Amino acid sequence: MVARRLLSLLSRPTVTVLQYRGASCHAVRPHISAMAAVQTLIDSKIAGKKVMVFSKSYCPFCTKAKKVFDKLLKDGSLSSDDYEVMEIENEKDCEAMQAYLQKLTGGRSVPRVFIKQKFFGGGDDVVDADKKGTLVGKLQ
């Protein structure tokens, strides 16, 4: 539902008159800003999964966190329906995504791990909770 609404809003162009050194031109831009679209996307991803990880494929801290969640998937502590990883480095709005994640969590580094719609932490936090045996309890 959120994605459908977002697509309908993005497909409605509005015309804006821009001023540049005394000349004016018309620019067509989406009805809502790119940042609003990023916020909607990230909020819907977080709301849609028990565990949501915003990651970059080359990041060693992301790899550590994903290995822990892969282990939990294999042992049945976590369902694949409840888990998603979004690799953001190739997204056209990667910078806007990291800015919004910073607004939500206080940091823009990855991974940004959310469990049950709440910010949990980064890669070291996931590994530490797994070692202490508290991570599985947070998923229940």
VOMI-617039 format. One record per residue: residue in one letter; x, y, z of N, C-alpha, C in turn. Coordinates in steps of 0.1 Angstrom, whole numbers, padded with zeros to 4 digits, m for minus. Example, Ala and Ser with C-alpha at 12.3 -4.5 7.8 and 13.67 -1.06 7.14 Angstrom:
! residues 2
+-------+-------+-------+-------+-------+-------+-------+-------+-------+-------+
: sevex :   n.x :   n.y :   n.z :  ca.x :  ca.y :  ca.z :   c.x :   c.y :   c.z :
+-------+-------+-------+-------+-------+-------+-------+-------+-------+-------+
:     A :  0132 : m0057 :  0078 :  0123 : m0045 :  0078 :  0132 : m0033 :  0078 :
:     S :  0128 : m0022 :  0071 :  0137 : m0011 :  0071 :  0129 :  0000 :  0079 :
+-------+-------+-------+-------+-------+-------+-------+-------+-------+-------+
This chain:
! residues 140
+-------+-------+-------+-------+-------+-------+-------+-------+-------+-------+
: sevex :   n.x :   n.y :   n.z :  ca.x :  ca.y :  ca.z :   c.x :   c.y :   c.z :
+-------+-------+-------+-------+-------+-------+-------+-------+-------+-------+
:     M :  0008 : m0012 :  0000 :  0000 :  0000 :  0000 :  0009 :  0013 :  0000 :
:     V :  0019 :  0013 :  0009 :  0028 :  0024 :  0009 :  0035 :  0026 : m0004 :
:     A :  0040 :  0015 : m0010 :  0047 :  0015 : m0022 :  0038 :  0020 : m0034 :
:     R :  0026 :  0016 : m0034 :  0017 :  0020 : m0044 :  0014 :  0035 : m0043 :
:     R :  0012 :  0040 : m0031 :  0010 :  0054 : m0029 :  0022 :  0062 : m0033 :
:     L :  0034 :  0057 : m0030 :  0046 :  0064 : m0033 :  0047 :  0065 : m0049 :
:     L :  0045 :  0054 : m0056 :  0046 :  0054 : m0070 :  0036 :  0064 : m0076 :
:     S :  0024 :  0064 : m0071 :  0014 :  0074 : m0077 :  0018 :  0088 : m0074 :
:     L :  0024 :  0091 : m0063 :  0029 :  0105 : m0060 :  0040 :  0108 : m0069 :
:     L :  0049 :  0099 : m0071 :  0061 :  0102 : m0079 :  0058 :  0103 : m0094 :
:     S :  0047 :  0097 : m0098 :  0043 :  0098 : m0113 :  0036 :  0111 : m0116 :
:     R :  0032 :  0119 : m0106 :  0025 :  0132 : m0109 :  0035 :  0143 : m0109 :
:     P :  0039 :  0148 : m0121 :  0049 :  0159 : m0121 :  0042 :  0172 : m0117 :
:     T :  0050 :  0181 : m0112 :  0046 :  0195 : m0110 :  0056 :  0204 : m0117 :
:     V :  0052 :  0215 : m0121 :  0061 :  0225 : m0128 :  0065 :  0235 : m0118 :
:     T :  0078 :  0238 : m0118 :  0084 :  0248 : m0109 :  0092 :  0257 : m0117 :
:     V :  0090 :  0270 : m0115 :  0097 :  0280 : m0122 :  0110 :  0284 : m0114 :
:     L :  0121 :  0282 : m0120 :  0134 :  0285 : m0114 :  0140 :  0298 : m0119 :
:     Q :  0146 :  0306 : m0110 :  0152 :  0318 : m0114 :  0167 :  0316 : m0114 :
:     Y :  0174 :  0320 : m0124 :  0188 :  0320 : m0125 :  0194 :  0332 : m0132 :
:     R :  0200 :  0341 : m0125 :  0206 :  0353 : m0130 :  0196 :  0361 : m0139 :
:     G :  0184 :  0362 : m0133 :  0174 :  0370 : m0140 :  0166 :  0363 : m0151 :
:     A :  0171 :  0351 : m0155 :  0163 :  0344 : m0165 :  0155 :  0333 : m0158 :
:     S :  0144 :  0330 : m0163 :  0136 :  0319 : m0157 :  0135 :  0307 : m0166 :
:     C :  0133 :  0296 : m0160 :  0131 :  0284 : m0168 :  0121 :  0275 : m0161 :
:     H :  0116 :  0266 : m0168 :  0106 :  0257 : m0162 :  0113 :  0243 : m0160 :
:     A :  0111 :  0237 : m0148 :  0117 :  0224 : m0146 :  0106 :  0215 : m0141 :
:     V :  0105 :  0203 : m0146 :  0096 :  0193 : m0141 :  0102 :  0185 : m0131 :
:     R :  0096 :  0184 : m0119 :  0102 :  0176 : m0108 :  0091 :  0168 : m0102 :
:     P :  0095 :  0157 : m0095 :  0084 :  0149 : m0088 :  0076 :  0157 : m0078 :
:     H :  0064 :  0153 : m0076 :  0055 :  0159 : m0066 :  0061 :  0160 : m0052 :
:     I :  0068 :  0149 : m0048 :  0075 :  0149 : m0035 :  0090 :  0148 : m0037 :
:     S :  0097 :  0153 : m0028 :  0111 :  0154 : m0029 :  0118 :  0140 : m0028 :
:     A :  0130 :  0139 : m0033 :  0137 :  0127 : m0032 :  0139 :  0122 : m0017 :
:     M :  0141 :  0132 : m0008 :  0143 :  0128 :  0006 :  0130 :  0122 :  0011 :
:     A :  0118 :  0127 :  0008 :  0106 :  0122 :  0012 :  0104 :  0108 :  0007 :
:     A :  0108 :  0105 : m0005 :  0107 :  0092 : m0011 :  0116 :  0082 : m0004 :
:     V :  0128 :  0087 :  0000 :  0138 :  0079 :  0007 :  0132 :  0076 :  0021 :
:     Q :  0127 :  0085 :  0028 :  0121 :  0083 :  0041 :  0110 :  0073 :  0040 :
:     T :  0101 :  0074 :  0030 :  0090 :  0065 :  0029 :  0096 :  0051 :  0026 :
:     L :  0106 :  0049 :  0018 :  0112 :  0036 :  0015 :  0118 :  0030 :  0027 :
:     I :  0126 :  0038 :  0034 :  0133 :  0032 :  0046 :  0123 :  0029 :  0057 :
:     D :  0113 :  0038 :  0059 :  0103 :  0035 :  0070 :  0095 :  0023 :  0066 :
:     S :  0092 :  0021 :  0054 :  0084 :  0009 :  0050 :  0092 : m0004 :  0051 :
:     K :  0105 : m0003 :  0048 :  0114 : m0015 :  0049 :  0115 : m0019 :  0064 :
:     I :  0117 : m0009 :  0073 :  0118 : m0012 :  0087 :  0105 : m0017 :  0093 :
:     A :  0094 : m0012 :  0088 :  0081 : m0017 :  0093 :  0077 : m0030 :  0088 :
:     G :  0083 : m0034 :  0077 :  0079 : m0047 :  0070 :  0087 : m0059 :  0074 :
:     K :  0097 : m0058 :  0082 :  0105 : m0069 :  0086 :  0109 : m0069 :  0101 :
:     K :  0110 : m0081 :  0106 :  0114 : m0082 :  0120 :  0129 : m0077 :  0122 :
:     V :  0137 : m0081 :  0112 :  0151 : m0077 :  0112 :  0154 : m0070 :  0098 :
:     M :  0157 : m0058 :  0098 :  0161 : m0050 :  0086 :  0175 : m0045 :  0088 :
:     V :  0183 : m0048 :  0077 :  0197 : m0044 :  0078 :  0200 : m0035 :  0065 :
:     F :  0205 : m0023 :  0068 :  0209 : m0015 :  0057 :  0225 : m0016 :  0057 :
:     S :  0230 : m0020 :  0045 :  0243 : m0025 :  0044 :  0250 : m0020 :  0031 :
:     K :  0263 : m0022 :  0031 :  0271 : m0021 :  0019 :  0279 : m0034 :  0017 :
:     S :  0278 : m0039 :  0005 :  0284 : m0053 :  0003 :  0298 : m0054 :  0006 :
:     Y :  0306 : m0043 :  0005 :  0320 : m0044 :  0007 :  0325 : m0040 :  0021 :
:     C :  0315 : m0037 :  0030 :  0318 : m0033 :  0043 :  0321 : m0045 :  0052 :
:     P :  0332 : m0046 :  0059 :  0335 : m0057 :  0068 :  0326 : m0058 :  0080 :
:     F :  0322 : m0047 :  0085 :  0312 : m0047 :  0097 :  0299 : m0052 :  0093 :
:     C :  0295 : m0049 :  0080 :  0282 : m0054 :  0075 :  0283 : m0069 :  0073 :
:     T :  0294 : m0074 :  0068 :  0297 : m0088 :  0066 :  0296 : m0096 :  0079 :
:     K :  0302 : m0090 :  0090 :  0301 : m0097 :  0103 :  0286 : m0098 :  0108 :
:     A :  0279 : m0087 :  0106 :  0265 : m0088 :  0111 :  0257 : m0098 :  0102 :
:     K :  0259 : m0098 :  0089 :  0251 : m0107 :  0080 :  0255 : m0121 :  0083 :
:     K :  0267 : m0124 :  0086 :  0271 : m0138 :  0090 :  0264 : m0143 :  0102 :
:     V :  0262 : m0134 :  0112 :  0254 : m0138 :  0124 :  0240 : m0141 :  0120 :
:     F :  0234 : m0132 :  0112 :  0220 : m0135 :  0108 :  0219 : m0147 :  0099 :
:     D :  0229 : m0149 :  0090 :  0229 : m0162 :  0082 :  0229 : m0174 :  0091 :
:     K :  0237 : m0174 :  0101 :  0237 : m0185 :  0111 :  0224 : m0187 :  0117 :
:     L :  0217 : m0176 :  0121 :  0204 : m0177 :  0127 :  0193 : m0182 :  0117 :
:     L :  0195 : m0179 :  0105 :  0186 : m0184 :  0094 :  0188 : m0199 :  0093 :
:     K :  0200 : m0203 :  0093 :  0203 : m0218 :  0092 :  0198 : m0226 :  0103 :
:     D :  0199 : m0220 :  0116 :  0195 : m0228 :  0127 :  0180 : m0227 :  0131 :
:     G :  0173 : m0218 :  0123 :  0159 : m0217 :  0125 :  0155 : m0207 :  0135 :
:     S :  0164 : m0199 :  0141 :  0161 : m0189 :  0150 :  0155 : m0177 :  0143 :
:     L :  0157 : m0175 :  0130 :  0152 : m0164 :  0123 :  0146 : m0169 :  0110 :
:     S :  0135 : m0165 :  0106 :  0129 : m0169 :  0093 :  0133 : m0159 :  0082 :
:     S :  0134 : m0165 :  0070 :  0138 : m0156 :  0059 :  0127 : m0146 :  0055 :
:     D :  0114 : m0149 :  0059 :  0103 : m0140 :  0057 :  0105 : m0127 :  0067 :
:     D :  0112 : m0129 :  0078 :  0113 : m0119 :  0088 :  0126 : m0110 :  0086 :
:     Y :  0134 : m0113 :  0076 :  0148 : m0108 :  0075 :  0150 : m0102 :  0061 :
:     E :  0156 : m0090 :  0061 :  0159 : m0084 :  0048 :  0172 : m0076 :  0049 :
:     V :  0180 : m0076 :  0039 :  0192 : m0068 :  0038 :  0191 : m0059 :  0026 :
:     M :  0193 : m0047 :  0027 :  0193 : m0037 :  0016 :  0207 : m0032 :  0014 :
:     E :  0213 : m0036 :  0003 :  0227 : m0031 :  0000 :  0225 : m0017 : m0007 :
:     I :  0229 : m0007 :  0000 :  0226 :  0007 : m0005 :  0236 :  0013 : m0014 :
:     E :  0248 :  0007 : m0015 :  0259 :  0015 : m0022 :  0256 :  0018 : m0037 :
:     N :  0247 :  0010 : m0043 :  0244 :  0012 : m0057 :  0231 :  0019 : m0059 :
:     E :  0224 :  0023 : m0048 :  0212 :  0031 : m0049 :  0215 :  0045 : m0053 :
:     K :  0207 :  0050 : m0062 :  0209 :  0064 : m0067 :  0208 :  0074 : m0055 :
:     D :  0200 :  0071 : m0045 :  0198 :  0080 : m0034 :  0206 :  0075 : m0021 :
:     C :  0218 :  0069 : m0024 :  0226 :  0063 : m0012 :  0229 :  0074 : m0002 :
:     E :  0233 :  0086 : m0006 :  0237 :  0097 :  0003 :  0224 :  0101 :  0011 :
:     A :  0213 :  0102 :  0004 :  0201 :  0106 :  0011 :  0196 :  0095 :  0021 :
:     M :  0198 :  0083 :  0017 :  0195 :  0072 :  0026 :  0204 :  0072 :  0039 :
:     Q :  0216 :  0075 :  0037 :  0225 :  0075 :  0049 :  0222 :  0088 :  0057 :
:     A :  0218 :  0099 :  0051 :  0214 :  0110 :  0059 :  0202 :  0108 :  0067 :
:     Y :  0192 :  0101 :  0061 :  0180 :  0098 :  0068 :  0183 :  0087 :  0079 :
:     L :  0191 :  0078 :  0077 :  0195 :  0068 :  0087 :  0202 :  0075 :  0099 :
:     Q :  0210 :  0085 :  0095 :  0216 :  0093 :  0106 :  0206 :  0100 :  0114 :
:     K :  0196 :  0106 :  0108 :  0185 :  0112 :  0115 :  0178 :  0103 :  0124 :
:     L :  0176 :  0090 :  0119 :  0168 :  0080 :  0127 :  0177 :  0075 :  0139 :
:     T :  0190 :  0073 :  0136 :  0198 :  0065 :  0146 :  0210 :  0072 :  0152 :
:     G :  0213 :  0084 :  0147 :  0224 :  0091 :  0152 :  0237 :  0088 :  0145 :
:     G :  0237 :  0079 :  0135 :  0249 :  0075 :  0128 :  0246 :  0072 :  0114 :
:     R :  0255 :  0075 :  0105 :  0253 :  0072 :  0091 :  0261 :  0060 :  0085 :
:     S :  0269 :  0054 :  0094 :  0277 :  0043 :  0090 :  0268 :  0031 :  0089 :
:     V :  0273 :  0021 :  0082 :  0266 :  0008 :  0080 :  0274 : m0003 :  0086 :
:     P :  0268 : m0013 :  0091 :  0253 : m0016 :  0089 :  0245 : m0008 :  0100 :
:     R :  0233 : m0005 :  0096 :  0223 :  0000 :  0105 :  0213 : m0011 :  0106 :
:     V :  0212 : m0017 :  0118 :  0204 : m0029 :  0120 :  0192 : m0025 :  0129 :
:     F :  0180 : m0029 :  0124 :  0167 : m0026 :  0131 :  0161 : m0040 :  0134 :
:     I :  0157 : m0041 :  0147 :  0150 : m0053 :  0151 :  0137 : m0049 :  0157 :
:     K :  0126 : m0055 :  0152 :  0113 : m0052 :  0156 :  0110 : m0037 :  0156 :
:     Q :  0114 : m0031 :  0145 :  0112 : m0017 :  0141 :  0119 : m0007 :  0150 :
:     K :  0129 : m0012 :  0158 :  0137 : m0003 :  0166 :  0152 : m0005 :  0162 :
:     F :  0159 :  0006 :  0163 :  0173 :  0006 :  0159 :  0180 : m0002 :  0170 :
:     F :  0188 : m0012 :  0165 :  0195 : m0021 :  0174 :  0210 : m0017 :  0175 :
:     G :  0216 : m0014 :  0164 :  0230 : m0010 :  0164 :  0237 : m0014 :  0151 :
:     G :  0250 : m0016 :  0152 :  0258 : m0019 :  0140 :  0264 : m0033 :  0141 :
:     G :  0274 : m0036 :  0133 :  0280 : m0049 :  0132 :  0285 : m0054 :  0145 :
:     D :  0293 : m0046 :  0152 :  0298 : m0051 :  0165 :  0287 : m0054 :  0175 :
:     D :  0277 : m0046 :  0175 :  0265 : m0048 :  0184 :  0259 : m0061 :  0182 :
:     V :  0257 : m0065 :  0169 :  0251 : m0078 :  0165 :  0260 : m0089 :  0170 :
:     V :  0273 : m0088 :  0167 :  0282 : m0099 :  0171 :  0282 : m0100 :  0186 :
:     D :  0283 : m0089 :  0193 :  0284 : m0090 :  0208 :  0271 : m0096 :  0214 :
:     A :  0259 : m0092 :  0209 :  0247 : m0098 :  0214 :  0246 : m0113 :  0211 :
:     D :  0251 : m0117 :  0199 :  0251 : m0131 :  0196 :  0260 : m0139 :  0205 :
:     K :  0272 : m0133 :  0208 :  0282 : m0140 :  0217 :  0276 : m0141 :  0231 :
:     K :  0269 : m0131 :  0235 :  0263 : m0131 :  0249 :  0250 : m0139 :  0250 :
:     G :  0245 : m0143 :  0238 :  0233 : m0151 :  0238 :  0220 : m0143 :  0239 :
:     T :  0221 : m0130 :  0238 :  0209 : m0122 :  0239 :  0202 : m0119 :  0226 :
:     L :  0209 : m0121 :  0215 :  0203 : m0117 :  0202 :  0190 : m0125 :  0199 :
:     V :  0190 : m0138 :  0201 :  0179 : m0146 :  0197 :  0167 : m0142 :  0206 :
:     G :  0169 : m0138 :  0218 :  0158 : m0134 :  0227 :  0152 : m0121 :  0221 :
:     K :  0159 : m0112 :  0215 :  0154 : m0100 :  0210 :  0145 : m0103 :  0198 :
:     L :  0147 : m0114 :  0191 :  0139 : m0117 :  0179 :  0126 : m0124 :  0183 :
:     Q :  0124 : m0128 :  0195 :  0112 : m0135 :  0199 :  0101 : m0125 :  0202 :
+-------+-------+-------+-------+-------+-------+-------+-------+-------+-------+
